[in-house]
Amino acid sequence: MRTLTAVEKWAYAIGNMPYSVKDAAFGSFVVFYYTQVAGLPGSLAGLAMFLAVSWDAITDPIVGSWSDTVRSRWGRRHPPILLGGVPFALLFLALFTPPDALGTRGLFLWMLLVSVLLRTFLTIYFIPYSAMGAELSTDYDERTVIAKARVTMGWLAGMCMPAIGFLFIFNLRDNGDGRLVAENYVTYGWLSTLVALAGILICTWGTRTVIARLPSASPDAAGFSLTATLQDFQSAFGNHNFRVSVGTSLAFGMAAGVYATLSMYLATYFWEFSTAQLAGLVVPTAIGTLLAFTVVGRLGPRYDKTALIGAATLGVAFSAFWFIGLRQFGLLPDNGHPLIYPLQWLNTIIGVLSIASLQILFVSLLADILDEHERDTGKRQEGVFFAASAFVNKTTSGVGSLVAGIVVQLSGIQAGSQPGDVSAQSLSSLGWFTIVIITLLALVAFFFARRIRLSRADHQRLREELGRRAGALAAPGADSPEG
């Protein structure tokens, strides 16, 4: 397969932006809006998030297996990308506009229903999108280049969406803190819809030129069936490296879910940052992201991906405890001191560097594990593998949101609380919960990462073996799937 053009690579990478739009909305605003503005108890908001992503246990494997069998003149990936992407983008409008006077039960059901629908269409879009990424190249290093471009655009959206929100939408108003004004969330919903829709359409159109070069469904492959889906997943989890990578993703995803949900509470109440200061964190986030690309680019050719993944998980653990820990032990000055915000910048750089590196390396590693699976089974099943990976990521994020919602309720932070009005005991509880939960989960991720067995040399041997096999099938008189 020839090297991708710049247009093809970046059009594909832009397709990662809609997922980051979702992450920005759910990570920074959704739970905060439903608990602090709409008045839903934290445990119910967390439960709605958990149930919504648990629904992915059904949709992810079905979509992954189905997209592997799609046949059309637009290939097997592009039709579901468009089919799921458009309604996914439009549902952001409903997310922040629950009908008035629903009551606690009605508000919970609205949050649950819209979240389930949004995530279902996201699955239909994102699983085939991710699977296509593994099909764009077979080269060990070019896969990392593609992953870097994809993560670049994802982080760009992930940085800019909250920054624009805090700076222009949720800034202080005459009627109080803009983070507690319901109308501002409607505006943010429109912004999310427009950015997500633009990313989906650019990706679909910009990658149309690769359709003819992508693998198509095998002519002798059976159509979609639930039994076949279960068999495909059983086959995927029969791979040792995939099982261990899933364990790493489980722990890391839960840690990320907890922190993403609690970050708005920490920034608003624990550190008492203004919306302008929160918008300013886009700068250290950008620095951390650029450092991740530089570090992975420099160290990737010298070290195995598994070693770098292990180091990045330790970085996540360190960023979780050192800064909040200093405050918990009384080693930091009061909020508002000139030292606090620069330290937050430093911690943001460390955390983003670690998380972005993990994301780049995981995407690239999963493509390598797919090669190992093809050698062992003779089948390319990108949809199945990325569906399983996406399910793990989304489910653990949902568990993280559930845990975070319970933490907010146990900490005693009341709906509508203004910065500075939360008790010291509640803030201390919030800090300790954050430190203990995230640090332990990051260390569990490190434990699993050290057990992945797929080095650069291993992958080189894999590609050589697959190349010989393909050459033998292409030789005159050799059996072929078409024959």
C-alpha positions as CSV (number, residue, x, y, z in Angstrom):
1,M,0.0,0.0,0.0
2,R,1.4,3.4,-1.0
3,T,2.1,6.2,1.5
4,L,-0.8,8.4,2.3
5,T,-0.9,11.9,0.9
6,A,-1.0,14.8,3.3
7,V,-4.6,15.6,2.5
8,E,-5.6,12.0,3.1
9,K,-3.7,11.8,6.4
10,W,-5.0,15.0,7.8
11,A,-8.6,14.5,6.6
12,Y,-8.6,11.2,8.4
13,A,-7.0,12.9,11.5
14,I,-9.7,15.6,11.5
15,G,-12.3,12.7,11.9
16,N,-11.0,12.3,15.4
17,M,-12.3,15.8,16.4
18,P,-15.9,14.8,16.8
19,Y,-15.0,12.2,19.5
20,S,-13.0,14.9,21.3
21,V,-16.0,17.2,21.1
22,K,-17.9,14.5,22.9
23,D,-15.1,14.1,25.5
24,A,-15.0,17.8,26.1
25,A,-18.7,18.1,26.6
26,F,-19.0,15.0,28.9
27,G,-15.7,15.5,30.6
28,S,-16.0,19.2,31.5
29,F,-19.7,20.2,31.3
30,V,-22.4,17.5,31.3
31,V,-22.2,16.2,34.8
32,F,-21.5,19.7,36.2
33,Y,-24.5,21.1,34.3
34,Y,-26.9,18.4,35.4
35,T,-25.8,18.5,39.1
36,Q,-24.9,22.1,39.8
37,V,-27.3,23.9,37.3
38,A,-30.2,21.5,36.8
39,G,-30.1,20.1,40.3
40,L,-29.8,16.3,39.7
41,P,-28.1,14.5,42.5
42,G,-24.5,13.5,41.7
43,S,-25.1,9.8,42.2
44,L,-28.0,9.9,39.7
45,A,-25.9,11.9,37.1
46,G,-23.1,9.4,37.5
47,L,-25.5,6.5,37.2
48,A,-27.0,7.9,33.9
49,M,-23.5,8.2,32.5
50,F,-22.6,4.6,33.5
51,L,-25.8,3.1,32.1
52,A,-25.3,5.0,28.8
53,V,-21.9,3.6,28.3
54,S,-23.0,0.2,29.5
55,W,-25.3,0.2,26.5
56,D,-22.2,0.2,24.4
57,A,-21.6,-3.4,25.6
58,I,-24.4,-4.2,23.1
59,T,-23.8,-1.7,20.3
60,D,-19.9,-1.8,20.1
61,P,-19.5,-5.5,19.1
62,I,-22.5,-5.4,16.8
63,V,-21.3,-2.3,14.9
64,G,-17.7,-3.6,14.8
65,S,-18.6,-7.0,13.4
66,W,-21.2,-5.4,11.0
67,S,-18.8,-2.8,9.6
68,D,-16.3,-5.6,8.7
69,T,-19.0,-7.2,6.4
70,V,-20.4,-4.0,4.7
71,R,-20.2,-4.0,0.9
72,S,-20.9,-0.9,-1.1
73,R,-19.3,1.3,-3.7
74,W,-18.1,3.5,-0.9
75,G,-16.4,0.6,0.8
76,R,-17.2,-0.9,4.2
77,R,-16.1,2.0,6.4
78,H,-17.5,5.2,4.9
79,P,-21.2,4.4,4.8
80,P,-21.5,3.8,8.6
81,I,-19.2,6.8,9.3
82,L,-21.7,9.1,7.6
83,L,-24.8,7.3,8.8
84,G,-23.8,7.6,12.5
85,G,-21.9,10.9,12.4
86,V,-24.7,13.3,11.4
87,P,-27.3,12.4,14.0
88,F,-24.5,12.1,16.6
89,A,-23.6,15.7,16.0
90,L,-27.2,16.9,16.1
91,L,-27.9,15.3,19.5
92,F,-25.6,17.8,21.3
93,L,-28.5,20.2,20.9
94,A,-30.8,18.0,23.0
95,L,-28.2,17.2,25.6
96,F,-28.2,20.7,27.2
97,T,-31.9,21.5,26.6
98,P,-34.0,19.3,28.9
99,P,-37.7,20.3,29.1
100,D,-38.7,22.5,32.0
101,A,-40.3,21.0,35.2
102,L,-39.2,17.4,34.6
103,G,-38.5,16.7,38.3
104,T,-35.6,14.6,39.5
105,R,-36.9,11.3,37.8
106,G,-37.7,13.0,34.5
107,L,-34.4,14.8,34.4
108,F,-32.5,11.6,35.1
109,L,-34.4,9.8,32.3
110,W,-33.8,12.7,29.9
111,M,-30.1,12.7,30.6
112,L,-30.0,8.9,30.2
113,L,-32.0,8.8,27.0
114,V,-30.1,11.5,25.2
115,S,-26.8,10.1,26.3
116,V,-27.7,6.6,25.1
117,L,-28.8,7.9,21.7
118,L,-25.7,10.1,21.3
119,R,-23.4,7.3,22.2
120,T,-25.1,4.8,19.9
121,F,-24.7,7.1,16.9
122,L,-21.1,7.8,18.0
123,T,-20.4,4.1,18.0
124,I,-21.8,3.7,14.5
125,Y,-19.5,6.5,13.4
126,F,-16.3,5.9,15.5
127,I,-15.8,2.1,15.3
128,P,-15.5,2.1,11.5
129,Y,-13.5,5.3,11.6
130,S,-11.0,3.7,14.0
131,A,-10.9,0.5,12.0
132,M,-10.1,2.4,8.8
133,G,-7.1,3.9,10.6
134,A,-5.5,0.5,11.0
135,E,-6.1,-0.2,7.3
136,L,-4.4,2.9,6.0
137,S,-0.8,1.5,6.4
138,T,1.0,-1.7,7.2
139,D,4.3,0.0,8.1
140,Y,5.3,0.0,11.8
141,D,6.5,3.6,11.9
142,E,4.0,5.1,9.5
143,R,1.2,3.8,11.7
144,T,2.7,5.9,14.5
145,V,2.8,8.9,12.2
146,I,-0.9,8.5,11.4
147,A,-1.7,8.0,15.0
148,K,0.2,11.2,15.9
149,A,-1.8,13.2,13.3
150,R,-5.1,11.7,14.6
151,V,-4.3,12.4,18.2
152,T,-3.1,15.9,17.2
153,M,-6.5,16.8,15.8
154,G,-8.3,15.2,18.7
155,W,-6.3,17.1,21.3
156,L,-6.8,20.3,19.3
157,A,-10.5,20.0,19.5
158,G,-10.2,18.8,23.1
159,M,-8.2,21.9,24.0
160,C,-10.1,24.5,22.1
161,M,-13.7,23.5,22.9
162,P,-13.4,24.0,26.7
163,A,-11.2,27.1,26.2
164,I,-13.7,28.7,23.9
165,G,-16.5,27.8,26.3
166,F,-14.8,29.2,29.4
167,L,-13.5,32.4,27.6
168,F,-16.6,33.3,25.6
169,I,-19.6,31.4,26.8
170,F,-19.2,30.6,30.5
171,N,-17.4,33.8,31.5
172,L,-18.7,35.9,34.5
173,R,-22.0,37.6,33.9
174,D,-24.0,40.2,35.8
175,N,-26.3,37.4,37.2
176,G,-23.3,35.4,38.7
177,D,-20.8,32.8,37.6
178,G,-21.4,31.9,34.0
179,R,-20.7,28.2,34.8
180,L,-24.0,28.2,36.7
181,V,-26.2,29.9,34.0
182,A,-28.4,27.4,32.1
183,E,-28.6,29.4,28.9
184,N,-24.9,29.3,28.4
185,Y,-25.0,25.5,28.0
186,V,-27.5,25.8,25.1
187,T,-24.9,28.0,23.3
188,Y,-22.2,25.4,24.0
189,G,-24.5,22.7,22.6
190,W,-24.7,24.5,19.3
191,L,-20.9,25.0,19.2
192,S,-20.5,21.2,19.8
193,T,-22.9,20.3,17.0
194,L,-21.2,22.6,14.4
195,V,-17.6,21.5,15.2
196,A,-18.5,17.8,15.3
197,L,-20.5,18.0,12.0
198,A,-17.7,19.8,10.2
199,G,-15.1,17.2,11.3
200,I,-17.4,14.3,10.1
201,L,-18.0,15.8,6.7
202,I,-14.3,16.8,6.1
203,C,-13.1,13.3,7.1
204,T,-15.7,11.5,4.9
205,W,-15.0,13.7,1.8
206,G,-11.2,13.9,2.3
207,T,-10.6,10.2,2.6
208,R,-12.8,9.1,-0.3
209,T,-9.7,8.7,-2.4
210,V,-8.4,5.8,-0.2
211,I,-11.6,3.7,-0.5
212,A,-10.3,1.7,-3.5
213,R,-7.1,0.9,-1.6
214,L,-8.7,-0.3,1.6
215,P,-9.3,-4.0,2.3
216,S,-12.9,-5.0,1.4
217,A,-15.1,-7.6,3.0
218,S,-13.9,-11.1,1.9
219,P,-16.1,-12.4,-0.9
220,D,-16.6,-15.7,0.9
221,A,-17.2,-14.0,4.3
222,A,-20.6,-14.7,5.8
223,G,-22.9,-11.8,6.4
224,F,-23.5,-10.2,9.9
225,S,-24.9,-12.4,12.6
226,L,-24.9,-12.2,16.4
227,T,-23.4,-15.6,16.7
228,A,-20.5,-14.7,14.4
229,T,-20.0,-11.5,16.4
230,L,-19.6,-13.4,19.6
231,Q,-17.2,-15.8,17.9
232,D,-15.2,-12.9,16.6
233,F,-14.9,-11.4,20.1
234,Q,-13.9,-14.8,21.5
235,S,-11.2,-15.0,18.9
236,A,-10.0,-11.5,19.7
237,F,-9.7,-12.1,23.4
238,G,-7.9,-15.3,22.7
239,N,-4.9,-13.1,21.9
240,H,-2.6,-12.6,25.0
241,N,-1.4,-9.2,23.9
242,F,-4.9,-8.0,23.3
243,R,-6.1,-9.2,26.7
244,V,-3.3,-7.4,28.5
245,S,-3.7,-4.2,26.5
246,V,-7.4,-4.3,27.4
247,G,-6.4,-4.6,31.1
248,T,-4.2,-1.5,30.6
249,S,-7.0,0.4,28.9
250,L,-9.5,-0.6,31.6
251,A,-7.4,0.9,34.4
252,F,-6.3,3.9,32.5
253,G,-9.8,4.6,31.2
254,M,-11.3,4.5,34.6
255,A,-8.7,6.9,35.9
256,A,-9.3,9.2,33.0
257,G,-13.1,9.0,33.5
258,V,-12.8,9.9,37.2
259,Y,-10.5,12.9,36.6
260,A,-12.3,14.2,33.6
261,T,-15.6,14.4,35.6
262,L,-14.0,15.8,38.7
263,S,-11.8,18.3,36.9
264,M,-14.5,21.0,36.7
265,Y,-15.3,20.6,40.4
266,L,-11.6,20.8,41.3
267,A,-11.0,23.9,39.1
268,T,-14.2,25.6,40.3
269,Y,-14.2,24.8,44.0
270,F,-10.9,23.2,45.1
271,W,-8.6,25.7,43.3
272,E,-11.2,28.5,42.7
273,F,-9.9,29.3,39.2
274,S,-11.8,31.9,37.2
275,T,-13.2,31.0,33.7
276,A,-10.4,33.1,32.2
277,Q,-7.8,31.1,34.0
278,L,-9.5,27.8,32.9
279,A,-9.4,29.1,29.3
280,G,-5.7,29.9,29.8
281,L,-5.0,26.3,30.5
282,V,-5.2,25.7,26.7
283,V,-1.6,26.9,26.6
284,P,0.0,24.2,28.9
285,T,-2.3,21.7,27.3
286,A,-0.9,22.6,23.9
287,I,2.6,22.4,25.3
288,G,2.0,19.0,26.8
289,T,0.5,17.8,23.5
290,L,3.4,19.0,21.4
291,L,5.9,17.5,23.9
292,A,4.0,14.2,23.6
293,F,4.5,14.2,19.8
294,T,8.1,15.2,20.1
295,V,8.8,12.6,22.8
296,V,7.0,9.7,21.0
297,G,8.6,10.8,17.7
298,R,12.1,10.8,19.2
299,L,11.9,7.8,21.5
300,G,9.6,5.7,19.3
301,P,12.3,4.5,16.9
302,R,14.7,3.8,19.8
303,Y,12.4,2.0,22.3
304,D,9.5,-0.5,22.1
305,K,6.0,0.9,22.4
306,T,5.3,-1.2,25.4
307,A,8.2,0.4,27.4
308,L,7.0,3.9,26.5
309,I,3.4,3.0,27.5
310,G,4.6,1.8,30.9
311,A,6.5,5.1,31.5
312,A,3.5,7.1,30.5
313,T,1.2,5.4,33.0
314,L,3.7,6.3,35.7
315,G,3.5,9.9,34.5
316,V,-0.3,9.8,34.9
317,A,0.1,8.5,38.5
318,F,2.6,11.3,39.4
319,S,0.4,14.1,38.0
320,A,-2.6,12.8,40.0
321,F,-1.0,13.1,43.5
322,W,1.8,15.6,43.7
323,F,0.0,18.9,43.2
324,I,-3.2,18.1,45.1
325,G,-1.1,16.3,47.6
326,L,0.9,19.4,48.4
327,R,-2.4,21.3,49.2
328,Q,-3.7,18.4,51.3
329,F,-0.5,18.4,53.5
330,G,-0.7,22.2,53.8
331,L,2.5,22.9,51.8
332,L,0.9,25.3,49.3
333,P,-0.3,28.9,49.9
334,D,-4.0,29.9,49.8
335,N,-5.9,30.0,46.5
336,G,-5.3,33.2,44.6
337,H,-1.5,33.2,45.5
338,P,0.6,33.9,42.4
339,L,2.3,30.5,42.8
340,I,-0.8,28.4,42.4
341,Y,-1.7,29.0,38.8
342,P,1.9,28.4,37.4
343,L,2.0,25.1,39.4
344,Q,-1.3,24.2,37.7
345,W,0.3,24.9,34.4
346,L,3.2,22.5,35.3
347,N,0.8,19.8,36.4
348,T,-1.2,20.2,33.2
349,I,1.9,19.8,31.1
350,I,2.9,16.6,32.9
351,G,-0.6,15.1,32.7
352,V,-1.2,15.9,29.1
353,L,2.2,14.7,28.1
354,S,1.5,11.4,29.7
355,I,-2.1,11.0,28.5
356,A,-1.4,12.1,24.9
357,S,1.6,9.7,24.7
358,L,-0.6,6.9,25.9
359,Q,-3.2,7.6,23.3
360,I,-0.7,7.7,20.4
361,L,1.0,4.5,21.5
362,F,-2.2,2.6,22.1
363,V,-3.6,3.3,18.7
364,S,-0.4,2.3,17.0
365,L,0.1,-0.8,19.2
366,L,-3.5,-2.1,18.5
367,A,-2.7,-2.0,14.8
368,D,0.4,-4.2,15.5
369,I,-1.7,-6.7,17.6
370,L,-4.1,-6.9,14.6
371,D,-1.1,-8.2,12.5
372,E,-0.4,-10.8,15.1
373,H,-4.1,-11.9,15.0
374,E,-4.0,-12.1,11.2
375,R,-1.0,-14.3,11.4
376,D,-2.6,-16.6,13.9
377,T,-6.1,-16.7,12.4
378,G,-5.7,-15.7,8.7
379,K,-8.4,-12.9,9.1
380,R,-8.2,-9.1,9.2
381,Q,-10.8,-7.9,11.8
382,E,-10.1,-4.3,12.4
383,G,-13.7,-3.5,13.2
384,V,-13.9,-6.2,15.9
385,F,-10.7,-5.2,17.6
386,F,-11.4,-1.5,17.6
387,A,-15.0,-2.2,18.7
388,A,-13.7,-4.1,21.7
389,S,-11.1,-1.4,22.4
390,A,-13.7,1.3,22.1
391,F,-16.1,-0.5,24.4
392,V,-13.4,-0.9,27.0
393,N,-12.6,2.8,26.8
394,K,-16.2,4.0,26.9
395,T,-17.3,1.6,29.6
396,T,-14.4,2.4,31.9
397,S,-15.0,6.1,31.3
398,G,-18.6,5.5,32.3
399,V,-17.5,3.7,35.5
400,G,-15.2,6.6,36.2
401,S,-18.1,9.1,35.8
402,L,-20.3,7.0,38.1
403,V,-17.5,6.9,40.7
404,A,-16.9,10.7,40.3
405,G,-20.6,11.4,40.7
406,I,-20.7,9.4,43.9
407,V,-17.5,11.3,45.1
408,V,-19.2,14.7,44.5
409,Q,-22.2,13.6,46.5
410,L,-20.1,12.0,49.3
411,S,-18.0,15.2,49.5
412,G,-21.1,17.2,50.2
413,I,-20.9,19.7,47.4
414,Q,-24.4,21.2,47.0
415,A,-26.1,22.2,43.8
416,G,-25.6,25.9,42.9
417,S,-22.7,26.3,45.2
418,Q,-20.5,29.4,44.4
419,P,-16.7,29.2,44.5
420,G,-15.6,29.9,48.0
421,D,-18.8,28.7,49.6
422,V,-17.9,25.0,49.9
423,S,-16.7,23.8,53.3
424,A,-13.0,22.9,53.9
425,Q,-14.1,19.4,54.9
426,S,-15.8,18.9,51.6
427,L,-12.8,20.1,49.6
428,S,-10.5,17.9,51.6
429,S,-12.6,14.9,50.9
430,L,-12.7,15.8,47.2
431,G,-8.9,16.1,47.1
432,W,-8.2,12.8,48.8
433,F,-10.7,10.9,46.7
434,T,-9.0,12.2,43.6
435,I,-5.5,11.3,44.7
436,V,-6.2,7.8,45.9
437,I,-8.5,6.7,43.1
438,I,-6.5,8.0,40.1
439,T,-3.1,7.0,41.5
440,L,-4.1,3.4,42.2
441,L,-5.7,3.0,38.8
442,A,-2.7,4.4,37.0
443,L,-0.4,1.9,38.9
444,V,-2.7,-0.9,37.9
445,A,-2.4,0.2,34.2
446,F,1.4,0.1,34.6
447,F,1.2,-3.5,36.0
448,F,-0.7,-4.6,32.9
449,A,1.4,-2.6,30.4
450,R,4.6,-4.4,31.5
451,R,3.0,-7.7,30.4
452,I,2.5,-6.9,26.8
453,R,4.8,-9.0,24.6
454,L,5.2,-7.4,21.2
455,S,8.5,-5.7,20.4
456,R,9.6,-4.0,17.3
457,A,11.6,-7.1,16.3
458,D,8.5,-9.2,16.9
459,H,6.5,-7.0,14.6
460,Q,9.1,-7.1,11.9
461,R,9.1,-10.9,11.9
462,L,5.2,-10.7,11.8
463,R,5.2,-8.5,8.7
464,E,7.8,-10.7,7.0
465,E,5.8,-13.8,7.6
466,L,2.6,-12.1,6.4
467,G,4.4,-10.8,3.3
468,R,5.6,-14.3,2.5
469,R,2.1,-15.7,3.0
470,A,0.6,-13.0,0.7
471,G,3.3,-13.7,-1.9
472,A,2.6,-17.4,-1.9
473,L,-1.1,-16.8,-2.4
474,A,-0.4,-14.4,-5.3
475,A,1.9,-16.8,-7.0
476,P,0.6,-18.4,-10.3
477,G,-1.4,-21.5,-9.6
478,A,-1.8,-20.8,-5.8
479,D,-5.1,-21.0,-4.2
480,S,-6.8,-17.7,-3.4
481,P,-9.9,-16.6,-1.7
482,E,-11.4,-15.8,-5.0
483,G,-10.5,-19.1,-6.5
